[in-house]
Amino acid sequence: MQMQENIALARYTTLKVGGTGRFVAHVGTLAGFEQARLFAVQIDAPVLVLGHGSNVLISDQGYAGVVIINQILSRSYQEGEDGTIQATFGAGENFDEVVADTVARGYWGLENLSHIPGTVGATPIQNVGAYGVEVANLIVGVQAVSLITGEQKEFSNQDCQFGYRDSFFKTQSGREWMITHVTYRLTTSEQSAVLGYADLKTFAEKTNILSAQNIRQEIIRIRSEKFPDWQQIGTAGSFFKNPTISQSKLTSLLEKYPELPHYPQPDSSVKVSLGWILDKICGLRGYSDGDVSLSKHQALVLLNRGESAAAITDFVAQVTDEVYQKTQIAIEPEVRIL
């Protein structure tokens, strides 16, 4: 483990902004993590753990503590007699490469999550989801180490306290843990295919042979049309959460906007499409202010062509205020803003 000083953090985030990290360590082993952790304890500094930085906005002032770049790599598969597979990956693994590997092996479960930027370790934190699948439905357990004591712990699915784009690891207590490995339950059965979304349902009806591989390719095609290449332009994918509102609030909105897409939730609340609200109600699809804009293809996607985190936070405030003025809905970012 080598500790570097005063390193620009913009290169470690997909939004491509952020000031200087006072100390930065690339960690690929538990021993290396322990060295970095003890260093932070000795200088009484906070710790920020990053993977590919696909869901974080670091301020222009940077980070005054210790930044650990999680590069723990490993892949293992255990097949059960019932056709299930316990697939365990190091938190530093590229998530889309892992999805590609599982699909190539003929395993079902992760294919709907193809082409999502970030690392394996980010998936339980964010409860990553797309096209009807969330990792909360697949994760068996999460291995993590304490940033405070160095203790190693296995978190069960229930321990993770998954919610919509949320988990225990987003809480103050949860941020005291660095995820090292994640185990998913996959299957060899195509009966697990999730095809509820209209695009996928149409695709499945037209396909003679349905496989995890061709579902992955279709999702890559769909996402490539909606989302920019995060390697070419600053983006964190969908920047905002789809808001959840009460039934009475929905009734009021439907009186004005009867075509508003909405999805009932188990707790009797209703999730509404923020992309539709931004586009149809607020007229913000494609809106730009300086170097920051919302995508012309998908209004939830924020694009950044500049070098200022402050410009992004100002832009986000504009969008948030406009949505509230038009709908009285207070929206929240998916992205962690530091």
NUKOLDO-642340 format. One line per 2 residues: number of its first residue (from 0); their letters; for each residue x, y, z of C-alpha. Coordinates in nm, 3 decimals, m for minus. Layout:
# residues N
NUM = A = X:Y:Z; ...
END
This chain:
# residues 338
0 = MQ = 0.000:0.000:0.000; 0.146:0.334:m0.109
2 = MQ = 0.000:0.653:0.034; 0.000:0.942:m0.213
4 = EN = m0.053:1.306:m0.123; m0.254:1.587:m0.283
6 = IA = m0.405:1.388:m0.568; m0.674:1.532:m0.797
8 = LA = m0.992:1.332:m0.738; m1.169:1.426:m1.063
10 = RY = m0.999:1.133:m1.234; m1.164:0.896:m0.984
12 = TT = m1.525:0.996:m1.054; m1.743:0.959:m1.361
14 = LK = m1.869:1.317:m1.323; m1.503:1.417:m1.378
16 = VG = m1.496:1.690:m1.114; m1.363:1.720:m0.761
18 = GT = m1.077:1.886:m0.578; m0.768:1.735:m0.422
20 = GR = m0.754:1.435:m0.192; m0.515:1.505:0.096
22 = FV = m0.409:1.139:0.103; m0.498:0.867:m0.150
24 = AH = m0.427:0.495:m0.122; m0.501:0.219:m0.374
26 = VG = m0.596:m0.091:m0.179; m0.616:m0.441:m0.327
28 = TL = m0.588:m0.656:m0.014; m0.721:m0.661:0.340
30 = AG = m0.366:m0.610:0.465; m0.334:m0.299:0.250
32 = FE = m0.667:m0.174:0.378; m0.553:m0.222:0.738
34 = QA = m0.241:m0.016:0.669; m0.449:0.267:0.520
36 = RL = m0.702:0.247:0.803; m0.435:0.266:1.073
38 = FA = m0.273:0.560:0.896; m0.606:0.746:0.905
40 = VQ = m0.649:0.661:1.275; m0.298:0.785:1.356
42 = ID = m0.355:1.125:1.194; m0.720:1.140:1.314
44 = AP = m0.854:1.182:0.960; m1.186:1.074:0.809
46 = VL = m1.191:0.808:0.538; m1.370:0.809:0.202
48 = VL = m1.392:0.483:0.009; m1.424:0.501:m0.370
50 = GH = m1.462:0.237:m0.638; m1.511:0.389:m0.983
52 = GS = m1.676:0.699:m0.836; m1.989:0.649:m1.047
54 = NV = m2.232:0.769:m0.784; m2.053:1.051:m0.604
56 = LI = m2.003:1.425:m0.650; m1.689:1.550:m0.477
58 = SD = m1.671:1.922:m0.406; m1.417:2.157:m0.561
60 = QG = m1.255:2.180:m0.216; m1.167:1.812:m0.237
62 = YA = m1.139:1.576:0.059; m0.923:1.660:0.359
64 = GV = m0.895:1.302:0.485; m0.780:0.967:0.349
66 = VI = m0.930:0.838:0.024; m0.916:0.461:m0.021
68 = IN = m0.956:0.338:m0.379; m1.105:m0.010:m0.339
70 = QI = m0.934:m0.246:m0.585; m1.007:m0.581:m0.419
72 = LS = m1.043:m0.832:m0.704; m1.172:m1.190:m0.698
74 = RS = m1.437:m1.408:m0.862; m1.568:m1.743:m0.743
76 = YQ = m1.870:m1.959:m0.827; m2.026:m2.243:m0.630
78 = EG = m2.296:m2.444:m0.806; m2.566:m2.616:m0.603
80 = ED = m2.760:m2.927:m0.696; m3.080:m2.725:m0.732
82 = GT = m2.941:m2.514:m1.017; m2.852:m2.215:m0.803
84 = IQ = m2.510:m2.054:m0.802; m2.343:m1.865:m0.520
86 = AT = m2.132:m1.605:m0.704; m1.888:m1.406:m0.492
88 = FG = m1.691:m1.111:m0.628; m1.435:m0.869:m0.489
90 = AG = m1.575:m0.521:m0.433; m1.325:m0.364:m0.671
92 = EN = m1.436:m0.571:m0.970; m1.591:m0.382:m1.262
94 = FD = m1.959:m0.465:m1.224; m2.044:m0.479:m1.594
96 = EV = m1.751:m0.712:m1.658; m1.882:m0.937:m1.381
98 = VA = m2.230:m0.934:m1.539; m2.075:m1.028:m1.873
100 = DT = m1.888:m1.316:m1.707; m2.200:m1.458:m1.543
102 = VA = m2.396:m1.435:m1.866; m2.117:m1.605:m2.063
104 = RG = m2.136:m1.895:m1.816; m2.509:m1.929:m1.881
106 = YW = m2.612:m1.797:m1.540; m2.929:m1.592:m1.498
108 = GL = m2.994:m1.307:m1.257; m2.771:m1.010:m1.337
110 = EN = m2.842:m0.972:m1.710; m3.095:m0.689:m1.662
112 = LS = m2.825:m0.489:m1.485; m2.595:m0.484:m1.786
114 = HI = m2.407:m0.171:m1.890; m2.427:m0.001:m1.550
116 = PG = m2.105:0.181:m1.454; m1.931:0.121:m1.123
118 = TV = m1.789:m0.158:m0.913; m1.938:m0.462:m0.740
120 = GA = m1.893:m0.290:m0.404; m2.124:m0.006:m0.505
122 = TP = m2.418:m0.233:m0.585; m2.538:m0.307:m0.230
124 = IQ = m2.478:0.051:m0.116; m2.706:0.190:m0.383
126 = NV = m2.927:m0.118:m0.418; m2.855:m0.087:m0.788
128 = GA = m3.152:m0.166:m1.009; m3.275:m0.151:m1.366
130 = YG = m3.544:m0.304:m1.586; m3.733:m0.465:m1.299
132 = VE = m3.433:m0.610:m1.113; m3.265:m0.482:m0.797
134 = VA = m2.958:m0.640:m0.638; m3.161:m0.663:m0.315
136 = NL = m3.339:m0.957:m0.483; m3.011:m1.131:m0.561
138 = IV = m2.765:m1.054:m0.282; m2.708:m1.332:m0.030
140 = GV = m2.450:m1.152:0.179; m2.198:m0.869:0.192
142 = QA = m1.853:m0.895:0.350; m1.712:m0.575:0.494
144 = VS = m1.445:m0.440:0.727; m1.483:m0.164:0.983
146 = LI = m1.307:0.164:0.910; m1.301:0.222:1.287
148 = TG = m1.174:m0.108:1.430; m1.070:m0.326:1.136
150 = EQ = m1.330:m0.588:1.235; m1.447:m0.816:0.951
152 = KE = m1.819:m0.887:0.931; m2.068:m1.070:0.710
154 = FS = m2.394:m0.880:0.651; m2.696:m1.087:0.556
156 = NQ = m2.948:m0.963:0.302; m3.172:m0.855:0.589
158 = DC = m2.882:m0.678:0.763; m2.836:m0.465:0.451
160 = QF = m3.178:m0.302:0.507; m3.240:m0.254:0.138
162 = GY = m3.481:0.009:0.012; m3.531:0.193:m0.316
164 = RD = m3.179:0.303:m0.412; m3.098:0.276:m0.044
166 = SF = m2.935:0.046:0.212; m2.778:0.030:0.557
168 = FK = m2.448:0.129:0.395; m2.586:0.476:0.318
170 = TQ = m2.654:0.546:0.686; m2.402:0.710:0.917
172 = SG = m2.330:0.374:1.080; m2.314:0.198:0.745
174 = RE = m2.054:0.438:0.608; m1.818:0.312:0.880
176 = WM = m1.778:m0.011:0.679; m1.582:m0.080:0.360
178 = IT = m1.734:m0.354:0.148; m1.480:m0.616:0.041
180 = HV = m1.692:m0.888:m0.126; m2.051:m0.939:m0.241
182 = TY = m2.227:m1.273:m0.291; m2.521:m1.303:m0.531
184 = RL = m2.759:m1.595:m0.582; m2.787:m1.675:m0.953
186 = TT = m2.951:m1.963:m1.137; m2.920:m2.179:m1.447
188 = SE = m3.294:m2.152:m1.512; m3.436:m1.913:m1.770
190 = QS = m3.757:m1.913:m1.567; m3.595:m1.638:m1.359
192 = AV = m3.595:m1.397:m1.655; m3.754:m1.061:m1.570
194 = LG = m3.927:m0.925:m1.880; m4.190:m0.690:m1.738
196 = YA = m4.061:m0.375:m1.905; m4.230:m0.306:m2.238
198 = DL = m3.906:m0.298:m2.440; m3.794:m0.633:m2.303
200 = KT = m4.136:m0.792:m2.335; m4.152:m0.696:m2.702
202 = FA = m3.799:m0.822:m2.755; m3.876:m1.156:m2.590
204 = EK = m4.187:m1.204:m2.806; m3.984:m1.153:m3.123
206 = TN = m3.690:m1.375:m3.020; m3.686:m1.742:m3.111
208 = IL = m3.428:m1.840:m2.849; m3.430:m1.643:m2.525
210 = SA = m3.099:m1.636:m2.336; m2.932:m1.426:m2.071
212 = QN = m2.680:m1.331:m2.338; m2.929:m1.186:m2.585
214 = IR = m3.119:m1.008:m2.306; m2.789:m0.849:m2.205
216 = QE = m2.720:m0.740:m2.561; m3.067:m0.590:m2.591
218 = II = m3.028:m0.396:m2.267; m2.689:m0.268:m2.379
220 = RI = m2.854:m0.149:m2.701; m3.139:0.023:m2.514
222 = RS = m2.910:0.187:m2.256; m2.664:0.302:m2.523
224 = EK = m2.947:0.497:m2.686; m3.054:0.659:m2.359
226 = FP = m2.731:0.706:m2.167; m2.404:0.872:m2.268
228 = DW = m2.067:0.696:m2.259; m1.940:0.776:m1.909
230 = QQ = m1.583:0.737:m2.035; m1.630:1.024:m2.279
232 = IG = m1.848:1.273:m2.088; m1.902:1.351:m1.721
234 = TA = m2.212:1.173:m1.594; m2.336:0.960:m1.308
236 = GS = m2.621:0.807:m1.506; m2.958:0.881:m1.348
238 = FF = m2.879:1.166:m1.110; m3.214:1.174:m0.927
240 = KN = m3.437:0.916:m0.762; m3.788:0.855:m0.890
242 = PT = m3.996:1.006:m0.607; m4.243:0.811:m0.398
244 = IS = m4.563:0.998:m0.308; m4.893:0.935:m0.131
246 = QS = m5.204:0.809:m0.309; m5.381:1.138:m0.237
248 = KL = m5.093:1.333:m0.389; m5.105:1.112:m0.696
250 = TS = m5.480:1.170:m0.734; m5.421:1.544:m0.730
252 = LL = m5.146:1.521:m0.994; m5.348:1.292:m1.219
254 = EK = m5.623:1.552:m1.234; m5.376:1.781:m1.409
256 = YP = m5.154:1.521:m1.576; m5.358:1.204:m1.642
258 = EL = m5.073:1.039:m1.840; m4.823:1.058:m1.552
260 = PH = m4.661:0.711:m1.526; m4.700:0.571:m1.173
262 = YP = m4.625:0.245:m0.999; m4.798:0.128:m0.677
264 = QP = m4.564:0.021:m0.397; m4.615:m0.250:m0.131
266 = DS = m4.657:0.012:0.143; m4.951:0.178:m0.042
268 = SV = m4.736:0.467:m0.161; m4.683:0.532:m0.532
270 = KV = m4.361:0.579:m0.727; m4.386:0.828:m1.013
272 = SL = m4.162:0.878:m1.314; m3.937:1.175:m1.253
274 = GW = m3.806:1.154:m1.609; m4.163:1.213:m1.734
276 = IL = m4.213:1.500:m1.487; m3.888:1.667:m1.593
278 = DK = m3.982:1.630:m1.958; m4.358:1.676:m1.983
280 = IC = m4.438:1.897:m1.683; m4.121:2.100:m1.635
282 = GL = m3.992:2.104:m1.992; m3.639:2.036:m1.874
284 = RG = m3.533:1.751:m2.102; m3.221:1.882:m2.276
286 = YS = m3.209:2.190:m2.052; m2.859:2.330:m2.002
288 = DG = m2.690:2.598:m1.799; m2.330:2.652:m1.895
290 = DV = m2.140:2.322:m1.892; m2.414:2.126:m1.715
292 = SL = m2.727:1.987:m1.876; m2.996:1.721:m1.868
294 = SK = m2.978:1.470:m2.150; m3.196:1.516:m2.458
296 = HQ = m3.258:1.141:m2.455; m3.335:1.084:m2.086
298 = AL = m3.414:1.377:m1.858; m3.298:1.194:m1.544
300 = VL = m2.942:1.189:m1.677; m2.719:1.483:m1.586
302 = LN = m2.428:1.563:m1.817; m2.120:1.761:m1.722
304 = RG = m1.872:1.907:m1.968; m1.695:2.138:m1.725
306 = ES = m1.459:2.117:m1.431; m1.672:2.270:m1.153
308 = AA = m1.858:2.069:m0.891; m2.021:2.393:m0.773
310 = AI = m2.175:2.439:m1.119; m2.332:2.095:m1.087
312 = TD = m2.475:2.160:m0.740; m2.616:2.494:m0.857
314 = FV = m2.776:2.323:m1.156; m2.922:2.048:m0.935
316 = AQ = m3.073:2.315:m0.709; m3.239:2.477:m1.013
318 = VT = m3.391:2.148:m1.124; m3.504:2.058:m0.773
320 = DE = m3.671:2.396:m0.727; m3.847:2.380:m1.065
322 = VY = m3.991:2.035:m0.992; m4.118:2.153:m0.654
324 = QK = m4.273:2.467:m0.798; m4.463:2.266:m1.061
326 = TQ = m4.560:1.958:m0.857; m4.485:2.025:m0.488
328 = IA = m4.269:1.712:m0.493; m3.932:1.735:m0.318
330 = IE = m3.691:1.526:m0.524; m3.366:1.370:m0.402
332 = PE = m3.041:1.284:m0.580; m2.927:0.925:m0.619
334 = VR = m2.574:1.060:m0.620; m2.390:1.114:m0.292
336 = IL = m2.287:1.480:m0.271; m1.983:1.551:m0.057
END
